[in-house]
Amino acid sequence: MDVDVFVAAHSAEWSRLGELAARRRLTGQEADELVTLYQRTATHLSMIRSTAPDPALLARLSALVARGRSAVAGSHSPAWREVGLFFTRRFPAAVYLSRRWWIPAALLSVAVMAVLGVWIAGDPEVRASLVSPDEVHAMTAPGGQYETYYSTGPAASFAAKVWTNNAWVAATCLFLGVALGLPVIAALWMNSLNAGVAIGLMSSAGRGDVLLGLLLPHGLLELTAVFIAAGTGLKLGWTVVDPGRRSRSAALAEQGRSVVVMALGLACVLLVSGVIEAFVTPSGWPTWLRIGIGAVVELLFLTYVFTLGRRAALDGETGDVDRRAAGDALPEAG
């Protein structure tokens, strides 16, 4: 073998492999090219070893193949780095990219709550068809069920209970969305119905402001998390109907992995709202302060999504899990 001719023939491929192996993020086409070039260069290294063991060339190709292998198979990343990437890139990008689903779901749900609340507050016959006057009084009077709900037990255990319940609702929206989104629509309706009834009954008793003072501190963030889960579930359901240019199995696999990212991130968001619900909502602090805390936390979360999330999305982050954990996909025709 003429080593000089061999180097001249393949030097461009080796340079390209080095370039791709040095990049942090690759497109799908570039990832395929990386694998192909790695395999070719490994073959070249084997050929050089067996036919023309030039020490300098062997060292160069050995280092290049090692870098290519690390890029293809993935090197071990510290757990703290993965956690950091999750919260600074994957989760906010996933929320940002699904905004066209969860923002309409939020607006429609809030509109339904408002309409139901006004209707129930202004129509005694509707209220009578829902609950008896004695039950209305028991729920809406000072010290009634709506008001004492948030102080029914120790704050820590109440926070755990609330977090578990909200996480279950979010998980229902996320994972059952695959059933064409129908369970998600049902969950949104029940959530809006319960909130609308509470607002209507308390408003009819002249205590709507008291209820809002109890709902808004934690409810702003809590409902945002539920709406994000619902929007993601609806997007998953629509993927079943219209997978786009991908096969249905490939589209569902990608969207399903994003659902897992959402579930982990929203569990943390709901933990924060649960802590607020347990410790801030039932506190004796002024209403304006309690609502202010909830509004600040909500604003911080939305800023997080629309700054870090947008930036990560523009950099190519999709909210999918790391490609090393995503597994291999079968090639698709066409």
Buried (B, 14 or more C-beta within 10 A) or exposed (E): EEBEEBBEEBEEBBEBBBEBBEEEEBEEEBBEBBBEBBEBBBEBBEBBBEEEEBEEBBEBBEEBBEBBBEBBEEEEEEEEEEEEBBBBBBBBBBBBBBBEBBEEBBEEBBEBBBEBBBEBBEEEEBBEEEBEEEEBEEBBEEEBEBBEBBEEEEBEEBBBBBBEEBBEBBBBBBBBBBEBBEBBBEBBEEBBEEBBBBBBBBBBBEBBEBBBBBBBBBBBBBBBBBBBBBBBBBBBBBBBEEBEEBBEEBBBBBBBBBBBBBBBBBBEBBBBBBBBBBBBBBBEBEBEEBBBBBBEBBEEBBEBBBEBBBBBBEEEBBBBBEEEEEEEEEEEEE
